[in-house]
């Protein structure tokens, strides 16, 4: 694909933390892309093993999904961070759509967990986390944090990106995306009256993302 005039040939959706391919946003975008005659690949970033989730492991899953082909990445929350980092190291990624990307994950996630629980997590080696995709609590290994600290908080990619962020986002404050987009001319920021999930903005995001990715309009 040439980013100036042709639609993308491969689109990969990257879900958020403790989520999966059947999340509301993932299902919505898969249905809309299907209506436009475009296949949307939504890999399970945990590869069926959330307990041993790491950033490195998720990047391997993305690498297999993209398979070196020209592609666009759509990423939600932690999936948005992963999309940004992957694009920074893979020029075959041509466009990005980021939804509340969880930049600075290695710092912000421990803050959300809290100091006492972080100490317990490190001591015990695992922490019970509710996995929304599986609908149950799953133990998560501390390896996630030890692995995450080796990755940059703010990935530097050169591809054009459309970034959506809710003004009322608590887990990932909109200020992160505002600061990120302000310093990068390749990033177009859309601040929305919404929260972290952005569920009430799905139609708007589809209209803008499909135009950005040059997806044919359906009747």
N, C-alpha and C positions, 0 to 999 in steps of 0.2 A: 504493500500500500504506500501511496504517497500521501502524506498528511494534508496536503493542500487541496485535494480534490476527490479522492476515492474513499469509499467506506472501508472500514477495517475488515480483515478476513478472519481473524480469530479474536474472540473476546473472552477473557477469563475473569470471573467474579471471585473476589477474595473476602470471605466472611470474617466477622469479628471474633474476639476472644470468647471462649466458652459457647460458641454458636456453631452453625454448620450449614450445609447446603440447603436445608429446608427452612431456614429463617424467613421471616416475612418479606424482608427486602430482597433476599435471593430469589424467592419464588415469584415475587412481583416482576422483577427484571427478567427472569427467565421467560415468563409468560408474555411480556411485552416484546422481547426480542423474537420469540417464536412467531408472534403475530406479524412481525416484520420480515419473517423468513430468515432470521439470523440465529444460529445456534450459540447458546451461552454455556460455557464450561464452568461448572462450580465445583471444584475439588474440595474434598474434606481436608482441610489444612492440618488436622491432627492425624490424618491417615489411620483413623480408627483407634488411636492410642493417646487420648487426651492426657492420661496420667504422666506420660513422658514428653509432653509438649515442650518444644524449644523454638526459638527464632530460626536457628539453623535448620531444624527439621522441616519447618514450614516453608522455608526458602527452597528446599529440595523438592517439595511437593509442587511448588509454583514452577520450578524449572522443568519438571516432568510434564506439567500441563501445557506450558508454552512451547516446549520442545524446539527451541531455537527459531521458531517461525515469527514473522511479523505479527504483532498482536497489540491489543489494547488491554489495559488492566482496570478493573473497577474494584475499589477496595473500601470496605467499611471498618471504621475504628482501627483495631490492630491490623486488619487486612489492608487498610489505607496506608499505614506505616510500612507494611511489608511491600506493598505495591511501589511506594516511593523508593525504598531501598533497592528493590530488585531492578527497577527502571534505571537507577543510577549506575548500575553495573552491566546492563544489557541493552545496547542500542537498538536491538530488534523490537523492543517495546516502543511503540510510536506515540501513544496517547494514554493519558491517565484520567480517570474520574475518581476522585477521592471524597468520601463521606465521613466527616468527623474523624480524620486520621489521628491515630493515637501516637503522635510524635512524643519523643522523650519517654517512651514506655518504661524503660528500665528505672527511671526515677519516679514517675507518676504512679505506676502500679503499686510499688511498695508503700507509697504515701497513702494510697487508698486502702491498702490492707491494714495499715497501722503498725506502729513500732512494736507493740507487744506481740501481735500475731506474727510479725516478721521474725522476731526472735524465736518464737515457737516453731515456725515453719522451718527455719534453718536448723534448729535443734532436732526436730522430728524427721526432717527430710521430706515431709509431704504436708499438704494443707487441703482440707475438704473445700471444694468449689462446686457450686451448683452449675451444671452444664445445661444451658437452655435447649441446645439441640437434642440432647438425650433425655431431658426432663428428669434428671436425677443428680444427686451429689456424687462427685468423682474426686478421688485424691489426686492432687497435682504435685509433682515432684519439684523440689527447690531448684533443680537443674535449670528450670526456666529462667530464673533470675541470674544465676551464674553465667548462663549462656548469653543472656540479653545485654549484659554490661559491655560486651565487646563490640557492640554495634553503635553507630553514631545516632545521636538523639534526633538530628535534623538532616536526613539524607539530601544530597545535592544531585538532583536529576535535571536534565536539560530539555526533556520532552514537554510539549504543551500539556497542561493539566487544567481540569475544571474541578474546583474544590467547593463542596457544600458543607456548611457548618451551621448548627442551630445556635441561636443567640442565648438560649437558656440551657445549654449543655453543661451539666455538672461534672460528670466523670472526666471529660476532656474539654476544658474551657475554650470557647471560641477565640479567646485572646491568642492562643497558640497558633491557630490558622491565620489570624489577622496579621500577626508578626511575620509568619512564614511567607505569606503571599506578598506582603509589602516589600520584601527584599528580593523578590524573584519575579521578573517580568514574564516568565513563561507560565505563571500560575494565575488563573482567573478565579477570584473568590466570590461566592454567593452566600451571603449571610441570610439565614431564614428564621422566621418566627417559629422555632421548634426547639426540641430538646435533643439529647444525644441520639435517640433512635431514628428521628426524622421520618417516622412512619406517616405522619400527617402531611408530608411533602412529597410523597412518592410520585404523583402525577406530574408535578412541576419538575422534579428531578429527571423523570423520564423524558419529558419534552426537551429539556435543555441538554441532557446527556446524549440523547439520540441525534439531536442536531449537531452537537459537537463531534460525535463519532460518525456523522454523515450516514445514519441509518435511514433507509427509505421510509417515508411516511405511509402508514396503512390507511385504508379507506374507512 
